[in-house]
């Protein structure tokens, strides 16, 4: 009985969309899942407590906005879950 280990992992976008609104910890930062990007797929996290200054198109300081992170769900070869995704801690 042998399994083909080279088949891409299948993960449902509906499953990932179910994560929108969840509070997680990523690299020590408290974040919320705010979006799912189909390409990848990836999760977009928004930090809850940290803001950064957003520059305008000319590089001048603009408004203060929450920092965001894009976390890939699968590895580049799509054979496994990405380590950053596995490191997310549900709060």
PyMOL Python script that loads the backbone (N, CA, C, O; Angstrom):
from pymol import cmd

cmd.read_pdbstr("""\
ATOM      1  N   UNK A   1       0.845  -1.174   0.000  1.00  0.00           N
ATOM      2  CA  UNK A   1       0.000   0.000   0.000  1.00  0.00           C
ATOM      3  C   UNK A   1       0.898   1.247   0.000  1.00  0.00           C
ATOM      4  O   UNK A   1       1.524   1.567   1.010  1.00  0.00           O
ATOM      5  N   UNK A   2       0.952   1.936  -1.129  1.00  0.00           N
ATOM      6  CA  UNK A   2       1.783   3.139  -1.201  1.00  0.00           C
ATOM      7  C   UNK A   2       0.911   4.335  -1.550  1.00  0.00           C
ATOM      8  O   UNK A   2      -0.013   4.250  -2.358  1.00  0.00           O
ATOM      9  N   UNK A   3       1.227   5.419  -0.931  1.00  0.00           N
ATOM     10  CA  UNK A   3       0.499   6.660  -1.200  1.00  0.00           C
ATOM     11  C   UNK A   3       1.375   7.561  -2.039  1.00  0.00           C
ATOM     12  O   UNK A   3       2.594   7.589  -1.872  1.00  0.00           O
ATOM     13  N   UNK A   4       0.752   8.293  -2.938  1.00  0.00           N
ATOM     14  CA  UNK A   4       1.500   9.254  -3.736  1.00  0.00           C
ATOM     15  C   UNK A   4       1.656  10.539  -2.930  1.00  0.00           C
ATOM     16  O   UNK A   4       0.696  11.283  -2.727  1.00  0.00           O
ATOM     17  N   UNK A   5       2.877  10.786  -2.477  1.00  0.00           N
ATOM     18  CA  UNK A   5       3.146  11.939  -1.619  1.00  0.00           C
ATOM     19  C   UNK A   5       3.361  13.226  -2.422  1.00  0.00           C
ATOM     20  O   UNK A   5       3.572  14.294  -1.847  1.00  0.00           O
ATOM     21  N   UNK A   6       3.304  13.117  -3.764  1.00  0.00           N
ATOM     22  CA  UNK A   6       3.557  14.285  -4.595  1.00  0.00           C
ATOM     23  C   UNK A   6       2.286  14.947  -5.088  1.00  0.00           C
ATOM     24  O   UNK A   6       2.340  15.763  -6.009  1.00  0.00           O
ATOM     25  N   UNK A   7       1.150  14.621  -4.505  1.00  0.00           N
ATOM     26  CA  UNK A   7      -0.099  15.244  -4.912  1.00  0.00           C
ATOM     27  C   UNK A   7      -0.302  16.537  -4.127  1.00  0.00           C
ATOM     28  O   UNK A   7      -0.074  16.573  -2.917  1.00  0.00           O
ATOM     29  N   UNK A   8      -0.732  17.599  -4.814  1.00  0.00           N
ATOM     30  CA  UNK A   8      -0.958  18.880  -4.126  1.00  0.00           C
ATOM     31  C   UNK A   8      -2.037  18.755  -3.052  1.00  0.00           C
ATOM     32  O   UNK A   8      -3.004  18.008  -3.202  1.00  0.00           O
ATOM     33  N   UNK A   9      -1.852  19.489  -1.989  1.00  0.00           N
ATOM     34  CA  UNK A   9      -2.847  19.554  -0.919  1.00  0.00           C
ATOM     35  C   UNK A   9      -4.045  20.345  -1.420  1.00  0.00           C
ATOM     36  O   UNK A   9      -3.886  21.387  -2.055  1.00  0.00           O
ATOM     37  N   UNK A  10      -5.213  19.864  -1.141  1.00  0.00           N
ATOM     38  CA  UNK A  10      -6.436  20.583  -1.502  1.00  0.00           C
ATOM     39  C   UNK A  10      -7.003  21.224  -0.240  1.00  0.00           C
ATOM     40  O   UNK A  10      -7.213  20.549   0.768  1.00  0.00           O
ATOM     41  N   UNK A  11      -7.245  22.517  -0.303  1.00  0.00           N
ATOM     42  CA  UNK A  11      -7.841  23.227   0.830  1.00  0.00           C
ATOM     43  C   UNK A  11      -8.944  24.122   0.267  1.00  0.00           C
ATOM     44  O   UNK A  11      -8.741  24.828  -0.721  1.00  0.00           O
ATOM     45  N   UNK A  12     -10.086  24.083   0.895  1.00  0.00           N
ATOM     46  CA  UNK A  12     -11.262  24.797   0.412  1.00  0.00           C
ATOM     47  C   UNK A  12     -11.187  26.284   0.770  1.00  0.00           C
ATOM     48  O   UNK A  12     -10.853  26.653   1.896  1.00  0.00           O
ATOM     49  N   UNK A  13     -11.507  27.122  -0.211  1.00  0.00           N
ATOM     50  CA  UNK A  13     -11.570  28.561   0.059  1.00  0.00           C
ATOM     51  C   UNK A  13     -12.686  28.857   1.051  1.00  0.00           C
ATOM     52  O   UNK A  13     -12.576  29.794   1.841  1.00  0.00           O
ATOM     53  N   UNK A  14     -13.761  28.069   1.022  1.00  0.00           N
ATOM     54  CA  UNK A  14     -14.839  28.255   2.001  1.00  0.00           C
ATOM     55  C   UNK A  14     -14.340  27.985   3.417  1.00  0.00           C
ATOM     56  O   UNK A  14     -14.726  28.685   4.352  1.00  0.00           O
ATOM     57  N   UNK A  15     -13.485  26.975   3.582  1.00  0.00           N
ATOM     58  CA  UNK A  15     -12.902  26.703   4.898  1.00  0.00           C
ATOM     59  C   UNK A  15     -12.065  27.894   5.359  1.00  0.00           C
ATOM     60  O   UNK A  15     -12.155  28.318   6.511  1.00  0.00           O
ATOM     61  N   UNK A  16     -11.257  28.424   4.455  1.00  0.00           N
ATOM     62  CA  UNK A  16     -10.417  29.566   4.803  1.00  0.00           C
ATOM     63  C   UNK A  16     -11.261  30.803   5.091  1.00  0.00           C
ATOM     64  O   UNK A  16     -10.966  31.551   6.023  1.00  0.00           O
ATOM     65  N   UNK A  17     -12.295  31.019   4.307  1.00  0.00           N
ATOM     66  CA  UNK A  17     -13.167  32.185   4.545  1.00  0.00           C
ATOM     67  C   UNK A  17     -13.848  32.092   5.904  1.00  0.00           C
ATOM     68  O   UNK A  17     -14.187  33.113   6.502  1.00  0.00           O
ATOM     69  N   UNK A  18     -14.049  30.875   6.391  1.00  0.00           N
ATOM     70  CA  UNK A  18     -14.605  30.681   7.724  1.00  0.00           C
ATOM     71  C   UNK A  18     -13.687  31.205   8.823  1.00  0.00           C
ATOM     72  O   UNK A  18     -14.118  31.378   9.963  1.00  0.00           O
ATOM     73  N   UNK A  19     -12.428  31.457   8.487  1.00  0.00           N
ATOM     74  CA  UNK A  19     -11.473  31.991   9.462  1.00  0.00           C
ATOM     75  C   UNK A  19     -11.555  33.513   9.583  1.00  0.00           C
ATOM     76  O   UNK A  19     -11.007  34.085  10.525  1.00  0.00           O
ATOM     77  N   UNK A  20     -12.232  34.172   8.644  1.00  0.00           N
ATOM     78  CA  UNK A  20     -12.328  35.635   8.694  1.00  0.00           C
ATOM     79  C   UNK A  20     -12.998  36.044  10.009  1.00  0.00           C
ATOM     80  O   UNK A  20     -14.056  35.531  10.374  1.00  0.00           O
ATOM     81  N   UNK A  21     -12.360  36.971  10.699  1.00  0.00           N
ATOM     82  CA  UNK A  21     -12.865  37.451  11.982  1.00  0.00           C
ATOM     83  C   UNK A  21     -12.201  36.794  13.176  1.00  0.00           C
ATOM     84  O   UNK A  21     -12.305  37.297  14.295  1.00  0.00           O
ATOM     85  N   UNK A  22     -11.513  35.666  12.957  1.00  0.00           N
ATOM     86  CA  UNK A  22     -10.839  35.004  14.070  1.00  0.00           C
ATOM     87  C   UNK A  22      -9.685  35.844  14.574  1.00  0.00           C
ATOM     88  O   UNK A  22      -9.014  36.536  13.808  1.00  0.00           O
ATOM     89  N   UNK A  23      -9.468  35.771  15.869  1.00  0.00           N
ATOM     90  CA  UNK A  23      -8.328  36.456  16.469  1.00  0.00           C
ATOM     91  C   UNK A  23      -7.208  35.440  16.625  1.00  0.00           C
ATOM     92  O   UNK A  23      -7.418  34.353  17.164  1.00  0.00           O
ATOM     93  N   UNK A  24      -6.019  35.795  16.153  1.00  0.00           N
ATOM     94  CA  UNK A  24      -4.869  34.900  16.192  1.00  0.00           C
ATOM     95  C   UNK A  24      -3.646  35.666  16.685  1.00  0.00           C
ATOM     96  O   UNK A  24      -3.627  36.897  16.723  1.00  0.00           O
ATOM     97  N   UNK A  25      -2.633  34.901  17.057  1.00  0.00           N
ATOM     98  CA  UNK A  25      -1.339  35.494  17.387  1.00  0.00           C
ATOM     99  C   UNK A  25      -0.366  35.044  16.306  1.00  0.00           C
ATOM    100  O   UNK A  25      -0.236  33.853  16.025  1.00  0.00           O
ATOM    101  N   UNK A  26       0.320  36.023  15.699  1.00  0.00           N
ATOM    102  CA  UNK A  26       1.308  35.747  14.666  1.00  0.00           C
ATOM    103  C   UNK A  26       2.606  36.449  15.033  1.00  0.00           C
ATOM    104  O   UNK A  26       2.651  37.676  15.115  1.00  0.00           O
ATOM    105  N   UNK A  27       3.649  35.680  15.253  1.00  0.00           N
ATOM    106  CA  UNK A  27       4.964  36.207  15.636  1.00  0.00           C
ATOM    107  C   UNK A  27       4.870  37.146  16.839  1.00  0.00           C
ATOM    108  O   UNK A  27       5.589  38.142  16.913  1.00  0.00           O
ATOM    109  N   UNK A  28       3.991  36.827  17.768  1.00  0.00           N
ATOM    110  CA  UNK A  28       3.833  37.629  18.980  1.00  0.00           C
ATOM    111  C   UNK A  28       2.829  38.757  18.856  1.00  0.00           C
ATOM    112  O   UNK A  28       2.493  39.382  19.862  1.00  0.00           O
ATOM    113  N   UNK A  29       2.337  39.041  17.658  1.00  0.00           N
ATOM    114  CA  UNK A  29       1.377  40.122  17.457  1.00  0.00           C
ATOM    115  C   UNK A  29      -0.041  39.576  17.503  1.00  0.00           C
ATOM    116  O   UNK A  29      -0.330  38.513  16.952  1.00  0.00           O
ATOM    117  N   UNK A  30      -0.910  40.308  18.159  1.00  0.00           N
ATOM    118  CA  UNK A  30      -2.334  39.969  18.204  1.00  0.00           C
ATOM    119  C   UNK A  30      -2.975  40.506  16.923  1.00  0.00           C
ATOM    120  O   UNK A  30      -2.893  41.701  16.636  1.00  0.00           O
ATOM    121  N   UNK A  31      -3.614  39.615  16.153  1.00  0.00           N
ATOM    122  CA  UNK A  31      -4.144  39.976  14.841  1.00  0.00           C
ATOM    123  C   UNK A  31      -5.546  39.408  14.646  1.00  0.00           C
ATOM    124  O   UNK A  31      -5.989  38.522  15.378  1.00  0.00           O
ATOM    125  N   UNK A  32      -6.225  39.940  13.645  1.00  0.00           N
ATOM    126  CA  UNK A  32      -7.501  39.402  13.174  1.00  0.00           C
ATOM    127  C   UNK A  32      -7.336  38.996  11.713  1.00  0.00           C
ATOM    128  O   UNK A  32      -6.662  39.679  10.941  1.00  0.00           O
ATOM    129  N   UNK A  33      -7.954  37.883  11.342  1.00  0.00           N
ATOM    130  CA  UNK A  33      -7.989  37.484   9.937  1.00  0.00           C
ATOM    131  C   UNK A  33      -9.037  38.369   9.268  1.00  0.00           C
ATOM    132  O   UNK A  33     -10.205  38.350   9.654  1.00  0.00           O
ATOM    133  N   UNK A  34      -8.619  39.148   8.263  1.00  0.00           N
ATOM    134  CA  UNK A  34      -9.556  40.091   7.639  1.00  0.00           C
ATOM    135  C   UNK A  34      -9.901  39.744   6.197  1.00  0.00           C
ATOM    136  O   UNK A  34     -10.870  40.273   5.651  1.00  0.00           O
ATOM    137  N   UNK A  35      -9.118  38.858   5.569  1.00  0.00           N
ATOM    138  CA  UNK A  35      -9.386  38.565   4.162  1.00  0.00           C
ATOM    139  C   UNK A  35      -8.694  37.268   3.766  1.00  0.00           C
ATOM    140  O   UNK A  35      -7.701  36.866   4.371  1.00  0.00           O
ATOM    141  N   UNK A  36      -9.238  36.621   2.736  1.00  0.00           N
ATOM    142  CA  UNK A  36      -8.621  35.448   2.124  1.00  0.00           C
ATOM    143  C   UNK A  36      -8.318  35.803   0.672  1.00  0.00           C
ATOM    144  O   UNK A  36      -9.202  36.222  -0.075  1.00  0.00           O
ATOM    145  N   UNK A  37      -7.066  35.631   0.287  1.00  0.00           N
ATOM    146  CA  UNK A  37      -6.674  35.845  -1.103  1.00  0.00           C
ATOM    147  C   UNK A  37      -6.666  34.497  -1.804  1.00  0.00           C
ATOM    148  O   UNK A  37      -5.996  33.566  -1.357  1.00  0.00           O
ATOM    149  N   UNK A  38      -7.407  34.388  -2.901  1.00  0.00           N
ATOM    150  CA  UNK A  38      -7.521  33.116  -3.609  1.00  0.00           C
ATOM    151  C   UNK A  38      -6.201  32.679  -4.220  1.00  0.00           C
ATOM    152  O   UNK A  38      -5.896  31.487  -4.258  1.00  0.00           O
ATOM    153  N   UNK A  39      -5.419  33.635  -4.697  1.00  0.00           N
ATOM    154  CA  UNK A  39      -4.138  33.307  -5.312  1.00  0.00           C
ATOM    155  C   UNK A  39      -3.175  32.882  -4.209  1.00  0.00           C
ATOM    156  O   UNK A  39      -2.779  33.698  -3.376  1.00  0.00           O
ATOM    157  N   UNK A  40      -2.820  31.677  -4.205  1.00  0.00           N
ATOM    158  CA  UNK A  40      -1.907  31.162  -3.176  1.00  0.00           C
ATOM    159  C   UNK A  40      -2.406  29.884  -2.563  1.00  0.00           C
ATOM    160  O   UNK A  40      -1.769  28.857  -2.800  1.00  0.00           O
ATOM    161  N   UNK A  41      -3.450  29.833  -1.818  1.00  0.00           N
ATOM    162  CA  UNK A  41      -4.175  30.932  -1.173  1.00  0.00           C
ATOM    163  C   UNK A  41      -3.373  31.514  -0.007  1.00  0.00           C
ATOM    164  O   UNK A  41      -2.398  30.923   0.457  1.00  0.00           O
ATOM    165  N   UNK A  42      -3.810  32.683   0.449  1.00  0.00           N
ATOM    166  CA  UNK A  42      -3.156  33.369   1.559  1.00  0.00           C
ATOM    167  C   UNK A  42      -4.209  33.987   2.464  1.00  0.00           C
ATOM    168  O   UNK A  42      -5.329  34.271   2.040  1.00  0.00           O
ATOM    169  N   UNK A  43      -3.826  34.189   3.723  1.00  0.00           N
ATOM    170  CA  UNK A  43      -4.660  34.919   4.677  1.00  0.00           C
ATOM    171  C   UNK A  43      -4.064  36.298   4.879  1.00  0.00           C
ATOM    172  O   UNK A  43      -2.843  36.454   4.909  1.00  0.00           O
ATOM    173  N   UNK A  44      -4.917  37.295   5.016  1.00  0.00           N
ATOM    174  CA  UNK A  44      -4.464  38.641   5.353  1.00  0.00           C
ATOM    175  C   UNK A  44      -4.825  38.887   6.803  1.00  0.00           C
ATOM    176  O   UNK A  44      -5.987  38.795   7.198  1.00  0.00           O
ATOM    177  N   UNK A  45      -3.802  39.203   7.592  1.00  0.00           N
ATOM    178  CA  UNK A  45      -3.981  39.481   9.020  1.00  0.00           C
ATOM    179  C   UNK A  45      -3.785  40.966   9.262  1.00  0.00           C
ATOM    180  O   UNK A  45      -2.933  41.600   8.641  1.00  0.00           O
ATOM    181  N   UNK A  46      -4.585  41.520  10.175  1.00  0.00           N
ATOM    182  CA  UNK A  46      -4.450  42.917  10.561  1.00  0.00           C
ATOM    183  C   UNK A  46      -4.125  42.959  12.049  1.00  0.00           C
ATOM    184  O   UNK A  46      -4.854  42.406  12.873  1.00  0.00           O
ATOM    185  N   UNK A  47      -3.019  43.623  12.379  1.00  0.00           N
ATOM    186  CA  UNK A  47      -2.632  43.733  13.784  1.00  0.00           C
ATOM    187  C   UNK A  47      -3.672  44.532  14.553  1.00  0.00           C
ATOM    188  O   UNK A  47      -4.201  45.527  14.056  1.00  0.00           O
ATOM    189  N   UNK A  48      -3.959  44.087  15.771  1.00  0.00           N
ATOM    190  CA  UNK A  48      -4.976  44.737  16.590  1.00  0.00           C
ATOM    191  C   UNK A  48      -4.452  45.957  17.331  1.00  0.00           C
ATOM    192  O   UNK A  48      -5.195  46.918  17.536  1.00  0.00           O
ATOM    193  N   UNK A  49      -3.186  45.937  17.736  1.00  0.00           N
ATOM    194  CA  UNK A  49      -2.678  46.968  18.635  1.00  0.00           C
ATOM    195  C   UNK A  49      -1.621  47.881  18.037  1.00  0.00           C
ATOM    196  O   UNK A  49      -1.256  48.879  18.658  1.00  0.00           O
ATOM    197  N   UNK A  50      -1.122  47.568  16.852  1.00  0.00           N
ATOM    198  CA  UNK A  50      -0.006  48.318  16.286  1.00  0.00           C
ATOM    199  C   UNK A  50      -0.459  49.072  15.041  1.00  0.00           C
ATOM    200  O   UNK A  50      -1.187  48.537  14.205  1.00  0.00           O
ATOM    201  N   UNK A  51      -0.021  50.310  14.932  1.00  0.00           N
ATOM    202  CA  UNK A  51      -0.315  51.115  13.749  1.00  0.00           C
ATOM    203  C   UNK A  51       0.999  51.582  13.141  1.00  0.00           C
ATOM    204  O   UNK A  51       2.008  51.714  13.833  1.00  0.00           O
ATOM    205  N   UNK A  52       0.971  51.822  11.877  1.00  0.00           N
ATOM    206  CA  UNK A  52       2.132  52.338  11.173  1.00  0.00           C
ATOM    207  C   UNK A  52       1.686  53.536  10.340  1.00  0.00           C
ATOM    208  O   UNK A  52       0.497  53.687  10.060  1.00  0.00           O
ATOM    209  N   UNK A  53       2.610  54.371   9.950  1.00  0.00           N
ATOM    210  CA  UNK A  53       2.271  55.530   9.125  1.00  0.00           C
ATOM    211  C   UNK A  53       2.330  55.110   7.671  1.00  0.00           C
ATOM    212  O   UNK A  53       3.354  54.624   7.188  1.00  0.00           O
ATOM    213  N   UNK A  54       1.226  55.303   6.985  1.00  0.00           N
ATOM    214  CA  UNK A  54       1.126  54.925   5.575  1.00  0.00           C
ATOM    215  C   UNK A  54       1.627  56.069   4.709  1.00  0.00           C
ATOM    216  O   UNK A  54       1.103  57.180   4.788  1.00  0.00           O
ATOM    217  N   UNK A  55       2.635  55.811   3.883  1.00  0.00           N
ATOM    218  CA  UNK A  55       3.121  56.884   2.996  1.00  0.00           C
ATOM    219  C   UNK A  55       2.211  57.055   1.793  1.00  0.00           C
ATOM    220  O   UNK A  55       1.529  56.119   1.378  1.00  0.00           O
ATOM    221  N   UNK A  56       2.208  58.269   1.234  1.00  0.00           N
ATOM    222  CA  UNK A  56       1.455  58.495   0.001  1.00  0.00           C
ATOM    223  C   UNK A  56       2.314  58.053  -1.185  1.00  0.00           C
ATOM    224  O   UNK A  56       3.393  57.492  -0.992  1.00  0.00           O
ATOM    225  N   UNK A  57       1.851  58.298  -2.391  1.00  0.00           N
ATOM    226  CA  UNK A  57       2.565  57.831  -3.578  1.00  0.00           C
ATOM    227  C   UNK A  57       3.937  58.472  -3.749  1.00  0.00           C
ATOM    228  O   UNK A  57       4.763  57.978  -4.517  1.00  0.00           O
ATOM    229  N   UNK A  58       4.185  59.571  -3.035  1.00  0.00           N
ATOM    230  CA  UNK A  58       5.467  60.260  -3.127  1.00  0.00           C
ATOM    231  C   UNK A  58       6.392  59.934  -1.954  1.00  0.00           C
ATOM    232  O   UNK A  58       7.500  60.462  -1.868  1.00  0.00           O
ATOM    233  N   UNK A  59       5.933  59.064  -1.053  1.00  0.00           N
ATOM    234  CA  UNK A  59       6.744  58.684   0.095  1.00  0.00           C
ATOM    235  C   UNK A  59       6.577  59.590   1.300  1.00  0.00           C
ATOM    236  O   UNK A  59       7.270  59.412   2.302  1.00  0.00           O
ATOM    237  N   UNK A  60       5.666  60.563   1.228  1.00  0.00           N
ATOM    238  CA  UNK A  60       5.423  61.451   2.360  1.00  0.00           C
ATOM    239  C   UNK A  60       4.503  60.777   3.371  1.00  0.00           C
ATOM    240  O   UNK A  60       3.617  60.003   3.010  1.00  0.00           O
ATOM    241  N   UNK A  61       4.729  61.082   4.622  1.00  0.00           N
ATOM    242  CA  UNK A  61       3.916  60.493   5.690  1.00  0.00           C
ATOM    243  C   UNK A  61       2.449  60.836   5.494  1.00  0.00           C
ATOM    244  O   UNK A  61       2.094  61.973   5.184  1.00  0.00           O
ATOM    245  N   UNK A  62       1.620  59.848   5.679  1.00  0.00           N
ATOM    246  CA  UNK A  62       0.177  60.038   5.539  1.00  0.00           C
ATOM    247  C   UNK A  62      -0.524  59.696   6.835  1.00  0.00           C
ATOM    248  O   UNK A  62      -0.131  60.149   7.910  1.00  0.00           O
ATOM    249  N   UNK A  63      -1.546  58.908   6.724  1.00  0.00           N
ATOM    250  CA  UNK A  63      -2.349  58.563   7.904  1.00  0.00           C
ATOM    251  C   UNK A  63      -1.797  57.332   8.618  1.00  0.00           C
ATOM    252  O   UNK A  63      -1.009  56.562   8.068  1.00  0.00           O
ATOM    253  N   UNK A  64      -2.240  57.181   9.859  1.00  0.00           N
ATOM    254  CA  UNK A  64      -1.850  56.004  10.650  1.00  0.00           C
ATOM    255  C   UNK A  64      -2.846  54.884  10.356  1.00  0.00           C
ATOM    256  O   UNK A  64      -4.058  55.083  10.434  1.00  0.00           O
ATOM    257  N   UNK A  65      -2.321  53.705  10.018  1.00  0.00           N
ATOM    258  CA  UNK A  65      -3.166  52.553   9.688  1.00  0.00           C
ATOM    259  C   UNK A  65      -2.632  51.318  10.418  1.00  0.00           C
ATOM    260  O   UNK A  65      -1.444  51.248  10.733  1.00  0.00           O
ATOM    261  N   UNK A  66      -3.510  50.344  10.687  1.00  0.00           N
ATOM    262  CA  UNK A  66      -3.035  49.093  11.285  1.00  0.00           C
ATOM    263  C   UNK A  66      -2.111  48.359  10.304  1.00  0.00           C
ATOM    264  O   UNK A  66      -2.324  48.385   9.092  1.00  0.00           O
ATOM    265  N   UNK A  67      -1.090  47.710  10.850  1.00  0.00           N
ATOM    266  CA  UNK A  67      -0.195  46.922  10.004  1.00  0.00           C
ATOM    267  C   UNK A  67      -0.891  45.643   9.579  1.00  0.00           C
ATOM    268  O   UNK A  67      -1.700  45.089  10.323  1.00  0.00           O
ATOM    269  N   UNK A  68      -0.573  45.180   8.387  1.00  0.00           N
ATOM    270  CA  UNK A  68      -1.138  43.931   7.882  1.00  0.00           C
ATOM    271  C   UNK A  68      -0.016  42.976   7.487  1.00  0.00           C
ATOM    272  O   UNK A  68       1.106  43.394   7.199  1.00  0.00           O
ATOM    273  N   UNK A  69      -0.342  41.694   7.481  1.00  0.00           N
ATOM    274  CA  UNK A  69       0.587  40.644   7.084  1.00  0.00           C
ATOM    275  C   UNK A  69      -0.162  39.696   6.157  1.00  0.00           C
ATOM    276  O   UNK A  69      -1.327  39.382   6.400  1.00  0.00           O
ATOM    277  N   UNK A  70       0.489  39.245   5.113  1.00  0.00           N
ATOM    278  CA  UNK A  70      -0.084  38.242   4.220  1.00  0.00           C
ATOM    279  C   UNK A  70       0.636  36.925   4.486  1.00  0.00           C
ATOM    280  O   UNK A  70       1.854  36.823   4.341  1.00  0.00           O
ATOM    281  N   UNK A  71      -0.145  35.923   4.877  1.00  0.00           N
ATOM    282  CA  UNK A  71       0.402  34.633   5.279  1.00  0.00           C
ATOM    283  C   UNK A  71       0.005  33.576   4.254  1.00  0.00           C
ATOM    284  O   UNK A  71      -1.186  33.331   4.059  1.00  0.00           O
ATOM    285  N   UNK A  72       0.984  32.942   3.591  1.00  0.00           N
ATOM    286  CA  UNK A  72       0.624  31.873   2.662  1.00  0.00           C
ATOM    287  C   UNK A  72       0.082  30.664   3.427  1.00  0.00           C
ATOM    288  O   UNK A  72       0.562  30.344   4.514  1.00  0.00           O
ATOM    289  N   UNK A  73      -0.905  30.006   2.859  1.00  0.00           N
ATOM    290  CA  UNK A  73      -1.495  28.825   3.491  1.00  0.00           C
ATOM    291  C   UNK A  73      -0.704  27.568   3.114  1.00  0.00           C
ATOM    292  O   UNK A  73      -0.496  26.686   3.948  1.00  0.00           O
ATOM    293  N   UNK A  74      -0.264  27.491   1.853  1.00  0.00           N
ATOM    294  CA  UNK A  74       0.460  26.320   1.360  1.00  0.00           C
ATOM    295  C   UNK A  74       1.896  26.684   1.004  1.00  0.00           C
ATOM    296  O   UNK A  74       2.203  27.845   0.733  1.00  0.00           O
ATOM    297  N   UNK A  75       2.768  25.688   1.008  1.00  0.00           N
ATOM    298  CA  UNK A  75       4.140  25.892   0.560  1.00  0.00           C
ATOM    299  C   UNK A  75       4.144  26.126  -0.945  1.00  0.00           C
ATOM    300  O   UNK A  75       3.134  25.893  -1.608  1.00  0.00           O
ATOM    301  N   UNK A  76       5.250  26.577  -1.485  1.00  0.00           N
ATOM    302  CA  UNK A  76       5.355  26.892  -2.907  1.00  0.00           C
ATOM    303  C   UNK A  76       5.020  25.721  -3.812  1.00  0.00           C
ATOM    304  O   UNK A  76       4.460  25.916  -4.891  1.00  0.00           O
ATOM    305  N   UNK A  77       5.356  24.502  -3.390  1.00  0.00           N
ATOM    306  CA  UNK A  77       5.055  23.326  -4.208  1.00  0.00           C
ATOM    307  C   UNK A  77       3.637  22.797  -3.967  1.00  0.00           C
ATOM    308  O   UNK A  77       3.214  21.836  -4.609  1.00  0.00           O
ATOM    309  N   UNK A  78       2.905  23.427  -3.038  1.00  0.00           N
ATOM    310  CA  UNK A  78       1.510  23.093  -2.700  1.00  0.00           C
ATOM    311  C   UNK A  78       1.351  21.685  -2.124  1.00  0.00           C
ATOM    312  O   UNK A  78       0.260  21.115  -2.156  1.00  0.00           O
ATOM    313  N   UNK A  79       2.444  21.128  -1.597  1.00  0.00           N
ATOM    314  CA  UNK A  79       2.403  19.770  -1.053  1.00  0.00           C
ATOM    315  C   UNK A  79       2.190  19.741   0.458  1.00  0.00           C
ATOM    316  O   UNK A  79       1.927  18.681   1.025  1.00  0.00           O
ATOM    317  N   UNK A  80       2.301  20.900   1.115  1.00  0.00           N
ATOM    318  CA  UNK A  80       2.170  20.945   2.577  1.00  0.00           C
ATOM    319  C   UNK A  80       1.672  22.319   3.009  1.00  0.00           C
ATOM    320  O   UNK A  80       1.689  23.276   2.236  1.00  0.00           O
ATOM    321  N   UNK A  81       1.231  22.393   4.260  1.00  0.00           N
ATOM    322  CA  UNK A  81       0.851  23.683   4.835  1.00  0.00           C
ATOM    323  C   UNK A  81       2.115  24.487   5.107  1.00  0.00           C
ATOM    324  O   UNK A  81       3.130  23.940   5.539  1.00  0.00           O
ATOM    325  N   UNK A  82       2.043  25.787   4.852  1.00  0.00           N
ATOM    326  CA  UNK A  82       3.192  26.681   5.041  1.00  0.00           C
ATOM    327  C   UNK A  82       3.509  26.809   6.537  1.00  0.00           C
ATOM    328  O   UNK A  82       2.590  26.863   7.355  1.00  0.00           O
ATOM    329  N   UNK A  83       4.786  26.858   6.903  1.00  0.00           N
ATOM    330  CA  UNK A  83       5.164  27.000   8.317  1.00  0.00           C
ATOM    331  C   UNK A  83       4.548  28.228   8.995  1.00  0.00           C
ATOM    332  O   UNK A  83       4.188  28.154  10.170  1.00  0.00           O
ATOM    333  N   UNK A  84       4.419  29.356   8.284  1.00  0.00           N
ATOM    334  CA  UNK A  84       3.808  30.547   8.887  1.00  0.00           C
ATOM    335  C   UNK A  84       2.338  30.295   9.220  1.00  0.00           C
ATOM    336  O   UNK A  84       1.846  30.753  10.251  1.00  0.00           O
ATOM    337  N   UNK A  85       1.642  29.573   8.352  1.00  0.00           N
ATOM    338  CA  UNK A  85       0.240  29.238   8.610  1.00  0.00           C
ATOM    339  C   UNK A  85       0.147  28.313   9.824  1.00  0.00           C
ATOM    340  O   UNK A  85      -0.737  28.474  10.666  1.00  0.00           O
ATOM    341  N   UNK A  86       1.047  27.358   9.909  1.00  0.00           N
ATOM    342  CA  UNK A  86       1.052  26.422  11.042  1.00  0.00           C
ATOM    343  C   UNK A  86       1.405  27.115  12.356  1.00  0.00           C
ATOM    344  O   UNK A  86       1.018  26.642  13.425  1.00  0.00           O
ATOM    345  N   UNK A  87       2.136  28.230  12.289  1.00  0.00           N
ATOM    346  CA  UNK A  87       2.529  28.976  13.493  1.00  0.00           C
ATOM    347  C   UNK A  87       1.420  29.859  14.048  1.00  0.00           C
ATOM    348  O   UNK A  87       1.556  30.376  15.157  1.00  0.00           O
ATOM    349  N   UNK A  88       0.320  30.049  13.306  1.00  0.00           N
ATOM    350  CA  UNK A  88      -0.777  30.881  13.809  1.00  0.00           C
ATOM    351  C   UNK A  88      -1.362  30.229  15.050  1.00  0.00           C
ATOM    352  O   UNK A  88      -1.643  29.031  15.069  1.00  0.00           O
ATOM    353  N   UNK A  89      -1.540  31.039  16.084  1.00  0.00           N
ATOM    354  CA  UNK A  89      -2.102  30.562  17.350  1.00  0.00           C
ATOM    355  C   UNK A  89      -3.477  31.194  17.535  1.00  0.00           C
ATOM    356  O   UNK A  89      -3.600  32.418  17.589  1.00  0.00           O
ATOM    357  N   UNK A  90      -4.508  30.362  17.631  1.00  0.00           N
ATOM    358  CA  UNK A  90      -5.857  30.882  17.861  1.00  0.00           C
ATOM    359  C   UNK A  90      -5.940  31.466  19.258  1.00  0.00           C
ATOM    360  O   UNK A  90      -5.419  30.886  20.210  1.00  0.00           O
ATOM    361  N   UNK A  91      -6.598  32.618  19.385  1.00  0.00           N
ATOM    362  CA  UNK A  91      -6.782  33.251  20.704  1.00  0.00           C
ATOM    363  C   UNK A  91      -8.231  33.143  21.136  1.00  0.00           C
ATOM    364  O   UNK A  91      -8.590  33.614  22.216  1.00  0.00           O
TER     365      UNK A  91
END
""", "prot")
cmd.dss("prot")
cmd.show_as("cartoon", "prot")
cmd.util.cbc("prot")
cmd.orient("prot")
